[in-house]
Amino acid sequence: MHVTLIFPGIALPGFDSFKKQRTIEANFIDHGLASLSASAKAKGHTVDLIDLRALRDWQHFRDEVRRRSTRVWGLTSWSLHYPDVVRAVRILKEEREEAVVIVGGVHATVQTQQVAANRLIDHIITQEGEISFVQLLDRLAAGEPAERIIIGQGPVLDEIPWVDRELFDIAGELMTPMAPGLPTPFVTTNAGRGCPFKCNFCQPAERAVFGNRVKMRSQRNVVDELRFLKDRYRFASWMAHDDLFFINHRWTREFCAQYRAAGFTDPFICQMRVDLMCRYPDVIKEMAESGLRWAMIGFESGSQRILDLFEKETTVEENLKAAALCKEYGVRIWANVMFGAPTETRAEVMETVRMVWRIRPDHLSTSFFTPTPGSGMADEVDKRGLTIVDPYSGSCRTPTAAKVKDVDYEWLTKAIALAYEGGAEEKLLALGALPERRQEAVCGSR
């Protein structure tokens, strides 16, 4: 069976961006599709890809559909990209009425009934797809009937092939490093799936996809893949693309030992969490000695009330201590900070600005609070009677567009500018920040 996969990731970089824009959004590979491709090829199927980022426009997509004789088509769905998925499916069926269209991914998992309401979609695979997608291809190839909604069977990660990077026609030197100063070529990999924590700006959507437990590849499997990538791309730096790479101190210690034993010294970047960093500072030291150059840390807020609202289960004090550990061990800080949570006051926003000033990150990445579909905070927004601007394009967390109608984004933008600028209390007063005793809400009523 031959299948054409479609990557609909034009929501941020747009058409005609692949290999032309020097941005992450325009060049990264989608590990989900690349893993499906590897699994399908391993079972004898053939696969090709239409990456919308590489096309000029929707007419170009229509032309690509017309020139193929493909019967089975597969699309991934993030909430951000779902409108483009819908449009691509409509064009597919207009051009090839007999096409069998399969949709999977996060949005298909957390909004299954919405996706199922689109009768142009023939099959929906929720959760993880490597096993169930291949089984569906086998049944279609044999002319056998198959369910419309299929709950994906989670694989043992060491038992599935490494992702098919060749699907995206990309060489390592074209990958834009995630952080400044990392040398090219640059590659990304995943060591595991899932997250045990309950931050409600993300959960329970992720648990819906990966279940309630974390799955990690063996350290040897990850190091062997890095060896393969070194031979294939001669990479000079890499990123662990996991939601949390340092999630188990025993796993991480053994990975560092095997990484060094394999002769690797290449610098890498990964996501980390402040309470684990504070609990195991020796692991941070060992990671730094093994090549960790950047820690991407979700500090989120300098207000303890907002951290608790997010069910982050961390403290402001841990935020500051984790940053100090990074500086002690020579690890650069990529600080993720969120503004505009429901009920957040101006004084609490300024607590976050002050925290950023104290942390002094090497890179500051700010976002507007985003009620991501399938998250607990999306339910919180609904409960408080706030109004989401757009559940699709609004699911991008970058601070460039309004997410909730009840938020003073003009004022928040000024506060974010202060966070980047650094400074002193006089700047806060100039912005009109109110003293703690007057908790004026900037983000909806309390």
ZANUVO-227314 format. One record per residue (C-alpha): residue number from 1; residue in one letter; x, y, z. Coordinates in steps of 0.001 Angstrom, whole numbers. Example, Ala and Ser with C-alpha at 12.3 -4.5 7.8 and 13.67 -1.06 7.14 Angstrom:
+-----+------+---------+---------+---------+
! pos ! code !      xx !      yy !      zz !
+-----+------+---------+---------+---------+
!   1 !    A !   12300 !   -4500 !    7800 !
!   2 !    S !   13670 !   -1060 !    7140 !
+-----+------+---------+---------+---------+
//
This chain:
+-----+------+---------+---------+---------+
! pos ! code !      xx !      yy !      zz !
+-----+------+---------+---------+---------+
!   1 !    M !       0 !       0 !       0 !
!   2 !    H !    1231 !    3496 !    -834 !
!   3 !    V !     242 !    6402 !    1402 !
!   4 !    T !     825 !   10132 !    1019 !
!   5 !    L !    1242 !   11997 !    4310 !
!   6 !    I !     406 !   15683 !    4581 !
!   7 !    F !    2026 !   18105 !    7020 !
!   8 !    P !    -285 !   21131 !    7375 !
!   9 !    G !    2158 !   23328 !    9343 !
!  10 !    I !    1691 !   26680 !    7600 !
!  11 !    A !    -163 !   28442 !   10420 !
!  12 !    L !    2985 !   30305 !   11535 !
!  13 !    P !    5549 !   30323 !    8694 !
!  14 !    G !    3045 !   30261 !    5807 !
!  15 !    F !    3400 !   28801 !    2338 !
!  16 !    D !    6743 !   28807 !     521 !
!  17 !    S !    8717 !   28925 !    3763 !
!  18 !    F !   10454 !   25538 !    3939 !
!  19 !    K !   14238 !   25892 !    3540 !
!  20 !    K !   13723 !   29605 !    2827 !
!  21 !    Q !   13005 !   31066 !    6241 !
!  22 !    R !   15656 !   30607 !    8913 !
!  23 !    T !   13115 !   29832 !   11602 !
!  24 !    I !   12271 !   26738 !   13618 !
!  25 !    E !    8656 !   26746 !   12395 !
!  26 !    A !    9740 !   26716 !    8749 !
!  27 !    N !   12304 !   23923 !    9023 !
!  28 !    F !   11620 !   21455 !   11822 !
!  29 !    I !   10530 !   17911 !   11082 !
!  30 !    D !    7261 !   16659 !   12535 !
!  31 !    H !    8354 !   13692 !   14645 !
!  32 !    G !    4843 !   12233 !   14664 !
!  33 !    L !    4546 !   11930 !   10882 !
!  34 !    A !    8190 !   10891 !   10592 !
!  35 !    S !    7572 !    8077 !   13088 !
!  36 !    L !    4458 !    6904 !   11230 !
!  37 !    S !    6450 !    6859 !    8007 !
!  38 !    A !    9258 !    4810 !    9544 !
!  39 !    S !    6796 !    2287 !   10989 !
!  40 !    A !    4879 !    1971 !    7710 !
!  41 !    K !    8046 !    1506 !    5660 !
!  42 !    A !    9291 !   -1125 !    8105 !
!  43 !    K !    6169 !   -3178 !    7298 !
!  44 !    G !    6597 !   -2906 !    3533 !
!  45 !    H !    4396 !      95 !    2713 !
!  46 !    T !    5659 !    3043 !     688 !
!  47 !    V !    5306 !    6639 !    1815 !
!  48 !    D !    5733 !   10127 !     441 !
!  49 !    L !    4971 !   13567 !    1867 !
!  50 !    I !    3316 !   16819 !     909 !
!  51 !    D !    4658 !   19509 !    3225 !
!  52 !    L !    2469 !   22592 !    2829 !
!  53 !    R !    5429 !   24759 !    3866 !
!  54 !    A !    7160 !   23731 !     633 !
!  55 !    L !    4223 !   24752 !   -1608 !
!  56 !    R !    3379 !   28132 !   -3110 !
!  57 !    D !    -310 !   28192 !   -2243 !
!  58 !    W !   -3491 !   26088 !   -2122 !
!  59 !    Q !   -3578 !   25796 !   -5916 !
!  60 !    H !    -120 !   24258 !   -5754 !
!  61 !    F !   -1492 !   21744 !   -3229 !
!  62 !    R !   -4373 !   20950 !   -5583 !
!  63 !    D !   -1853 !   20375 !   -8389 !
!  64 !    E !     172 !   18012 !   -6160 !
!  65 !    V !   -2961 !   16008 !   -5403 !
!  66 !    R !   -3867 !   15791 !   -9096 !
!  67 !    R !    -467 !   14480 !  -10164 !
!  68 !    R !    -509 !   11595 !   -7667 !
!  69 !    S !   -2363 !    8319 !   -8016 !
!  70 !    T !   -2384 !    7850 !   -4243 !
!  71 !    R !   -5488 !    6259 !   -2772 !
!  72 !    V !   -4703 !    6625 !     960 !
!  73 !    W !   -3842 !    9986 !    2526 !
!  74 !    G !   -2831 !   10713 !    6116 !
!  75 !    L !   -2834 !   14056 !    7945 !
!  76 !    T !   -1694 !   15058 !   11401 !
!  77 !    S !   -3721 !   17575 !   13382 !
!  78 !    W !   -2572 !   20142 !   15895 !
!  79 !    S !   -5301 !   22534 !   17008 !
!  80 !    L !   -3250 !   25370 !   15520 !
!  81 !    H !   -3313 !   23698 !   12108 !
!  82 !    Y !   -6784 !   22188 !   12147 !
!  83 !    P !   -8412 !   24777 !    9822 !
!  84 !    D !   -5723 !   23953 !    7255 !
!  85 !    V !   -6399 !   20233 !    7753 !
!  86 !    V !  -10075 !   20832 !    6991 !
!  87 !    R !   -9254 !   22777 !    3844 !
!  88 !    A !   -6746 !   20164 !    2668 !
!  89 !    V !   -9284 !   17368 !    3175 !
!  90 !    R !  -11921 !   19261 !    1205 !
!  91 !    I !   -9519 !   19743 !   -1722 !
!  92 !    L !   -8515 !   16067 !   -1549 !
!  93 !    K !  -12114 !   14930 !   -1869 !
!  94 !    E !  -12857 !   17452 !   -4616 !
!  95 !    E !   -9971 !   16126 !   -6686 !
!  96 !    R !  -10186 !   12445 !   -5706 !
!  97 !    E !  -13597 !   11381 !   -4528 !
!  98 !    E !  -12323 !    7849 !   -3956 !
!  99 !    A !   -9487 !    9020 !   -1654 !
! 100 !    V !   -9308 !    7384 !    1771 !
! 101 !    V !   -8497 !   10147 !    4264 !
! 102 !    I !   -6988 !    9339 !    7677 !
! 103 !    V !   -6580 !   12031 !   10341 !
! 104 !    G !   -4668 !   11595 !   13599 !
! 105 !    G !   -2724 !   13679 !   16058 !
! 106 !    V !   -3464 !   15787 !   19112 !
! 107 !    H !   -6553 !   17612 !   17881 !
! 108 !    A !   -8127 !   14399 !   16627 !
! 109 !    T !   -7539 !   12981 !   20117 !
! 110 !    V !   -8792 !   15833 !   22294 !
! 111 !    Q !  -11609 !   16943 !   19953 !
! 112 !    T !  -12571 !   13602 !   18447 !
! 113 !    Q !  -16274 !   14341 !   18045 !
! 114 !    Q !  -15581 !   17623 !   16274 !
! 115 !    V !  -13251 !   15887 !   13827 !
! 116 !    A !  -15700 !   12999 !   13394 !
! 117 !    A !  -18416 !   15476 !   12409 !
! 118 !    N !  -16484 !   16092 !    9182 !
! 119 !    R !  -17855 !   13296 !    7019 !
! 120 !    L !  -15103 !   13796 !    4433 !
! 121 !    I !  -12708 !   12142 !    6895 !
! 122 !    D !  -12837 !    8358 !    6506 !
! 123 !    H !  -10779 !    7221 !    9505 !
! 124 !    I !   -9658 !    8896 !   12725 !
! 125 !    I !   -6800 !    7519 !   14819 !
! 126 !    T !   -6564 !    8886 !   18336 !
! 127 !    Q !   -3637 !    8701 !   20760 !
! 128 !    E !    -432 !    7103 !   19413 !
! 129 !    G !    -489 !    5899 !   15838 !
! 130 !    E !    2518 !    3771 !   14901 !
! 131 !    I !     886 !     385 !   15454 !
! 132 !    S !   -2718 !    1194 !   14576 !
! 133 !    F !   -1852 !    3236 !   11475 !
! 134 !    V !     113 !     333 !   10011 !
! 135 !    Q !   -2661 !   -2115 !   10897 !
! 136 !    L !   -5160 !     147 !    9131 !
! 137 !    L !   -2945 !     274 !    6025 !
! 138 !    D !   -2736 !   -3532 !    6085 !
! 139 !    R !   -6535 !   -3827 !    6197 !
! 140 !    L !   -7039 !   -1287 !    3431 !
! 141 !    A !   -4467 !   -3077 !    1277 !
! 142 !    A !   -6346 !   -6340 !    1830 !
! 143 !    G !   -9690 !   -4739 !    1004 !
! 144 !    E !  -11002 !   -5387 !    4503 !
! 145 !    P !  -13391 !   -3063 !    6370 !
! 146 !    A !  -12028 !    -954 !    9226 !
! 147 !    E !  -13540 !    1132 !   12011 !
! 148 !    R !  -13927 !    4850 !   11449 !
! 149 !    I !  -12659 !    5875 !   14900 !
! 150 !    I !   -9647 !    3858 !   16028 !
! 151 !    I !   -8054 !    4196 !   19455 !
! 152 !    G !   -4347 !    3966 !   18824 !
! 153 !    Q !   -2287 !    1302 !   20533 !
! 154 !    G !     755 !    2703 !   22325 !
! 155 !    P !    4030 !    1122 !   21186 !
! 156 !    V !    7046 !      47 !   23208 !
! 157 !    L !    9395 !    2833 !   22131 !
! 158 !    D !   12501 !     668 !   21722 !
! 159 !    E !   10544 !   -1635 !   19422 !
! 160 !    I !    9648 !     930 !   16772 !
! 161 !    P !   12139 !    2293 !   14208 !
! 162 !    W !   13776 !    5666 !   14590 !
! 163 !    V !   11887 !    8460 !   12893 !
! 164 !    D !   12156 !    8854 !    9123 !
! 165 !    R !   13896 !   12202 !    8742 !
! 166 !    E !   14378 !   11632 !    5032 !
! 167 !    L !   10605 !   12021 !    4647 !
! 168 !    F !   11069 !   15766 !    5070 !
! 169 !    D !   13869 !   16041 !    2507 !
! 170 !    I !   15990 !   17915 !    4984 !
! 171 !    A !   19691 !   17860 !    5712 !
! 172 !    G !   21004 !   18526 !    9180 !
! 173 !    E !   22706 !   21771 !    8229 !
! 174 !    L !   19329 !   23231 !    7220 !
! 175 !    M !   17899 !   22792 !   10686 !
! 176 !    T !   17852 !   26091 !   12571 !
! 177 !    P !   19283 !   25629 !   16074 !
! 178 !    M !   16719 !   26143 !   18801 !
! 179 !    A !   18978 !   28475 !   20786 !
! 180 !    P !   21612 !   31080 !   19925 !
! 181 !    G !   25186 !   29898 !   19821 !
! 182 !    L !   24514 !   26227 !   19142 !
! 183 !    P !   26618 !   25123 !   16172 !
! 184 !    T !   25199 !   23603 !   12998 !
! 185 !    P !   24378 !   21035 !   11749 !
! 186 !    F !   21617 !   20717 !   14360 !
! 187 !    V !   19218 !   17796 !   14845 !
! 188 !    T !   16346 !   16938 !   17153 !
! 189 !    T !   15285 !   13696 !   18771 !
! 190 !    N !   12793 !   12392 !   21342 !
! 191 !    A !   13806 !   10181 !   24261 !
! 192 !    G !   10323 !    9584 !   25649 !
! 193 !    R !    6645 !   10424 !   25657 !
! 194 !    G !    4285 !   11774 !   28258 !
! 195 !    C !    4500 !   13937 !   31351 !
! 196 !    P !    3454 !   12998 !   34901 !
! 197 !    F !    2762 !   16549 !   36017 !
! 198 !    K !    -619 !   18250 !   35904 !
! 199 !    C !      22 !   21828 !   34737 !
! 200 !    N !   -3458 !   22689 !   33552 !
! 201 !    F !   -2463 !   24940 !   30666 !
! 202 !    C !   -1359 !   21670 !   29044 !
! 203 !    Q !   -3084 !   18783 !   30801 !
! 204 !    P !   -5156 !   16687 !   30489 !
! 205 !    A !   -4654 !   16950 !   26729 !
! 206 !    E !   -1247 !   15296 !   26815 !
! 207 !    R !   -2500 !   12445 !   29007 !
! 208 !    A !   -5264 !   11934 !   26441 !
! 209 !    V !   -2580 !   11321 !   23810 !
! 210 !    F !      47 !    9387 !   25748 !
! 211 !    G !   -1818 !    7998 !   28747 !
! 212 !    N !   -1090 !    8440 !   32430 !
! 213 !    R !    2463 !    7145 !   32437 !
! 214 !    V !    5752 !    8308 !   31008 !
! 215 !    K !    7468 !    6043 !   28497 !
! 216 !    M !   11209 !    6389 !   27967 !
! 217 !    R !   13406 !    4775 !   25380 !
! 218 !    S !   16419 !    2990 !   26782 !
! 219 !    Q !   19521 !    5119 !   27080 !
! 220 !    R !   21314 !    2802 !   24663 !
! 221 !    N !   18564 !    3235 !   22064 !
! 222 !    V !   18863 !    7037 !   22255 !
! 223 !    V !   22668 !    6979 !   22114 !
! 224 !    D !   22605 !    4549 !   19179 !
! 225 !    E !   20289 !    6904 !   17297 !
! 226 !    L !   22634 !    9801 !   18023 !
! 227 !    R !   25498 !    7713 !   16602 !
! 228 !    F !   23437 !    7132 !   13453 !
! 229 !    L !   22620 !   10844 !   13186 !
! 230 !    K !   26279 !   11745 !   13652 !
! 231 !    D !   27215 !    9471 !   10745 !
! 232 !    R !   24334 !   10700 !    8580 !
! 233 !    Y !   24382 !   14450 !    9262 !
! 234 !    R !   27646 !   15082 !   11116 !
! 235 !    F !   25602 !   17124 !   13579 !
! 236 !    A !   27384 !   19545 !   15910 !
! 237 !    S !   24524 !   20151 !   18360 !
! 238 !    W !   21144 !   18637 !   19113 !
! 239 !    M !   17902 !   19065 !   20995 !
! 240 !    A !   16004 !   16582 !   23127 !
! 241 !    H !   12518 !   17488 !   21934 !
! 242 !    D !   10749 !   15844 !   24884 !
! 243 !    D !    8262 !   17822 !   26961 !
! 244 !    L !   10648 !   17023 !   29819 !
! 245 !    F !   13989 !   15401 !   29060 !
! 246 !    F !   15108 !   15412 !   32705 !
! 247 !    I !   12127 !   13585 !   34161 !
! 248 !    N !   13812 !   10708 !   35996 !
! 249 !    H !   17123 !   11312 !   37765 !
! 250 !    R !   18267 !    7675 !   37448 !
! 251 !    W !   17516 !    7574 !   33712 !
! 252 !    T !   19318 !   10884 !   33181 !
! 253 !    R !   22431 !    9888 !   35119 !
! 254 !    E !   22772 !    6689 !   33091 !
! 255 !    F !   22148 !    8558 !   29827 !
! 256 !    C !   24938 !   11012 !   30634 !
! 257 !    A !   27308 !    8130 !   31388 !
! 258 !    Q !   26488 !    6347 !   28116 !
! 259 !    Y !   26621 !    9601 !   26126 !
! 260 !    R !   30156 !   10309 !   27346 !
! 261 !    A !   31215 !    6665 !   26975 !
! 262 !    A !   30177 !    6826 !   23312 !
! 263 !    G !   32610 !    9697 !   22841 !
! 264 !    F !   30004 !   12439 !   22507 !
! 265 !    T !   30823 !   15957 !   23604 !
! 266 !    D !   28297 !   17744 !   21372 !
! 267 !    P !   26269 !   20463 !   23131 !
! 268 !    F !   22534 !   20000 !   23531 !
! 269 !    I !   19394 !   21762 !   24736 !
! 270 !    C !   16410 !   20279 !   26549 !
! 271 !    Q !   13318 !   21081 !   28601 !
! 272 !    M !   13666 !   21008 !   32385 !
! 273 !    R !   11524 !   21623 !   35456 !
! 274 !    V !   12564 !   23737 !   38426 !
! 275 !    D !   11489 !   21466 !   41296 !
! 276 !    L !   13405 !   18504 !   39856 !
! 277 !    M !   16429 !   20709 !   39270 !
! 278 !    C !   16351 !   21870 !   42890 !
! 279 !    R !   15888 !   18317 !   44156 !
! 280 !    Y !   18777 !   16877 !   42121 !
! 281 !    P !   21399 !   19600 !   41591 !
! 282 !    D !   24060 !   16896 !   41105 !
! 283 !    V !   22210 !   15732 !   37988 !
! 284 !    I !   22321 !   19263 !   36568 !
! 285 !    K !   26072 !   19297 !   37169 !
! 286 !    E !   26469 !   15929 !   35457 !
! 287 !    M !   24368 !   17029 !   32494 !
! 288 !    A !   26421 !   20201 !   32145 !
! 289 !    E !   29628 !   18155 !   32173 !
! 290 !    S !   28139 !   15914 !   29461 !
! 291 !    G !   27197 !   18736 !   27087 !
! 292 !    L !   24051 !   20481 !   28341 !
! 293 !    R !   24408 !   24081 !   27156 !
! 294 !    W !   20845 !   25366 !   27371 !
! 295 !    A !   18020 !   24568 !   29777 !
! 296 !    M !   14532 !   25482 !   28573 !
! 297 !    I !   12629 !   26122 !   31788 !
! 298 !    G !    8938 !   26890 !   32275 !
! 299 !    F !    9193 !   29470 !   35049 !
! 300 !    E !    5733 !   30704 !   33926 !
! 301 !    S !    5080 !   33311 !   36645 !
! 302 !    G !    6618 !   35243 !   39515 !
! 303 !    S !    3312 !   35110 !   41375 !
! 304 !    Q !    2748 !   32105 !   43617 !
! 305 !    R !   -1020 !   32484 !   43239 !
! 306 !    I !    -736 !   32211 !   39459 !
! 307 !    L !    1591 !   29199 !   39703 !
! 308 !    D !   -1009 !   27565 !   41955 !
! 309 !    L !   -3790 !   28534 !   39526 !
! 310 !    F !   -1810 !   26706 !   36839 !
! 311 !    E !   -1433 !   23696 !   39183 !
! 312 !    K !    2267 !   23935 !   38432 !
! 313 !    E !    3295 !   22466 !   41815 !
! 314 !    T !    6402 !   24649 !   41888 !
! 315 !    T !    7300 !   27785 !   43821 !
! 316 !    V !    8768 !   31163 !   42955 !
! 317 !    E !   11672 !   30319 !   45251 !
! 318 !    E !   12375 !   27178 !   43197 !
! 319 !    N !   12315 !   29296 !   40041 !
! 320 !    L !   15070 !   31489 !   41440 !
! 321 !    K !   17113 !   28584 !   42820 !
! 322 !    A !   16956 !   26658 !   39523 !
! 323 !    A !   18199 !   29719 !   37658 !
! 324 !    A !   21058 !   30057 !   40143 !
! 325 !    L !   22004 !   26395 !   39575 !
! 326 !    C !   22198 !   26981 !   35840 !
! 327 !    K !   24534 !   29915 !   36332 !
! 328 !    E !   26657 !   27929 !   38781 !
! 329 !    Y !   27179 !   25109 !   36281 !
! 330 !    G !   27522 !   27229 !   33151 !
! 331 !    V !   24164 !   26290 !   31609 !
! 332 !    R !   22435 !   29048 !   29687 !
! 333 !    I !   18822 !   29789 !   30593 !
! 334 !    W !   15959 !   29800 !   28095 !
! 335 !    A !   13150 !   31214 !   30227 !
! 336 !    N !    9544 !   30491 !   29298 !
! 337 !    V !    7219 !   32966 !   30995 !
! 338 !    M !    3461 !   33390 !   30607 !
! 339 !    F !    1381 !   36563 !   30944 !
! 340 !    G !   -2369 !   37079 !   30934 !
! 341 !    A !   -3779 !   34249 !   33040 !
! 342 !    P !   -7448 !   34586 !   34014 !
! 343 !    T !   -7758 !   36821 !   37112 !
! 344 !    E !   -4075 !   37855 !   36966 !
! 345 !    T !   -3678 !   41346 !   38394 !
! 346 !    R !   -1310 !   44094 !   37335 !
! 347 !    A !     604 !   43666 !   40574 !
! 348 !    E !    1039 !   39956 !   39838 !
! 349 !    V !    2239 !   40728 !   36323 !
! 350 !    M !    4862 !   42976 !   37876 !
! 351 !    E !    5925 !   40170 !   40197 !
! 352 !    T !    6718 !   38181 !   37072 !
! 353 !    V !    8634 !   41099 !   35554 !
! 354 !    R !   10689 !   41404 !   38749 !
! 355 !    M !   11349 !   37665 !   38722 !
! 356 !    V !   12677 !   37867 !   35158 !
! 357 !    W !   14965 !   40706 !   36187 !
! 358 !    R !   16329 !   38576 !   39043 !
! 359 !    I !   16792 !   35470 !   36881 !
! 360 !    R !   18560 !   37389 !   34095 !
! 361 !    P !   17917 !   34693 !   31471 !
! 362 !    D !   20153 !   34318 !   28446 !
! 363 !    H !   17015 !   34101 !   26322 !
! 364 !    L !   13527 !   35209 !   27335 !
! 365 !    S !   10557 !   33573 !   25626 !
! 366 !    T !    7281 !   35200 !   26619 !
! 367 !    S !    3785 !   34073 !   25765 !
! 368 !    F !     215 !   35117 !   26340 !
! 369 !    F !   -1784 !   32642 !   28362 !
! 370 !    T !   -3547 !   30429 !   25826 !
! 371 !    P !   -6659 !   28317 !   26526 !
! 372 !    T !   -5415 !   25354 !   24506 !
! 373 !    P !   -8177 !   22933 !   23425 !
! 374 !    G !   -8302 !   19963 !   25762 !
! 375 !    S !   -6600 !   21760 !   28663 !
! 376 !    G !   -7961 !   22381 !   32136 !
! 377 !    M !   -7420 !   26118 !   31789 !
! 378 !    A !   -9629 !   26160 !   28708 !
! 379 !    D !  -12374 !   24820 !   30971 !
! 380 !    E !  -11470 !   27498 !   33548 !
! 381 !    V !  -11896 !   30223 !   30938 !
! 382 !    D !  -15305 !   28833 !   30038 !
! 383 !    K !  -16325 !   28552 !   33697 !
! 384 !    R !  -15471 !   32206 !   34306 !
! 385 !    G !  -17500 !   33301 !   31320 !
! 386 !    L !  -14494 !   34660 !   29426 !
! 387 !    T !  -14521 !   34614 !   25645 !
! 388 !    I !  -11903 !   32811 !   23561 !
! 389 !    V !  -11000 !   34768 !   20428 !
! 390 !    D !  -10173 !   31768 !   18210 !
! 391 !    P !   -9721 !   28169 !   19415 !
! 392 !    Y !   -7418 !   27382 !   16484 !
! 393 !    S !   -5092 !   30248 !   15595 !
! 394 !    G !   -5393 !   31356 !   19203 !
! 395 !    S !   -3790 !   28104 !   20356 !
! 396 !    C !    -369 !   29496 !   19444 !
! 397 !    R !    1112 !   30897 !   22652 !
! 398 !    T !    3288 !   33590 !   21117 !
! 399 !    P !    2379 !   37105 !   22352 !
! 400 !    T !    1337 !   38491 !   18974 !
! 401 !    A !   -2442 !   38169 !   19049 !
! 402 !    A !   -5285 !   38260 !   21552 !
! 403 !    K !   -6348 !   34948 !   23069 !
! 404 !    V !   -9194 !   35975 !   25388 !
! 405 !    K !  -11399 !   39007 !   24750 !
! 406 !    D !  -11439 !   40086 !   28391 !
! 407 !    V !   -7706 !   40873 !   28643 !
! 408 !    D !   -5909 !   44237 !   28390 !
! 409 !    Y !   -3253 !   43091 !   25929 !
! 410 !    E !   -2020 !   46606 !   25222 !
! 411 !    W !   -1004 !   46971 !   28873 !
! 412 !    L !     442 !   43429 !   28971 !
! 413 !    T !    2567 !   44182 !   25917 !
! 414 !    K !    4111 !   47120 !   27730 !
! 415 !    A !    4805 !   44934 !   30767 !
! 416 !    I !    6457 !   42299 !   28582 !
! 417 !    A !    8652 !   44986 !   27021 !
! 418 !    L !    9829 !   45897 !   30532 !
! 419 !    A !   10671 !   42258 !   31231 !
! 420 !    Y !   12923 !   42193 !   28166 !
! 421 !    E !   14432 !   45587 !   28905 !
! 422 !    G !   15364 !   44982 !   32532 !
! 423 !    G !   15513 !   47880 !   34908 !
! 424 !    A !   14326 !   49193 !   38239 !
! 425 !    E !   11184 !   49968 !   40199 !
! 426 !    E !   10886 !   53402 !   38601 !
! 427 !    K !   10048 !   51714 !   35307 !
! 428 !    L !    7230 !   49810 !   36963 !
! 429 !    L !    5830 !   53009 !   38371 !
! 430 !    A !    6046 !   54642 !   34960 !
! 431 !    L !    3938 !   51808 !   33564 !
! 432 !    G !    1308 !   52472 !   36206 !
! 433 !    A !    1729 !   49238 !   38134 !
! 434 !    L !    -461 !   49305 !   41204 !
! 435 !    P !     663 !   48512 !   44752 !
! 436 !    E !    -195 !   45072 !   46117 !
! 437 !    R !   -3082 !   46385 !   48224 !
! 438 !    R !   -5007 !   47359 !   45075 !
! 439 !    Q !   -5350 !   44168 !   43075 !
! 440 !    E !   -6778 !   45582 !   39850 !
! 441 !    A !   -7326 !   42735 !   37414 !
! 442 !    V !   -5782 !   43015 !   33977 !
! 443 !    C !   -7107 !   39630 !   32865 !
! 444 !    G !  -10789 !   39314 !   33684 !
! 445 !    S !  -12710 !   39506 !   36920 !
! 446 !    R !  -11639 !   37543 !   39983 !
+-----+------+---------+---------+---------+
//
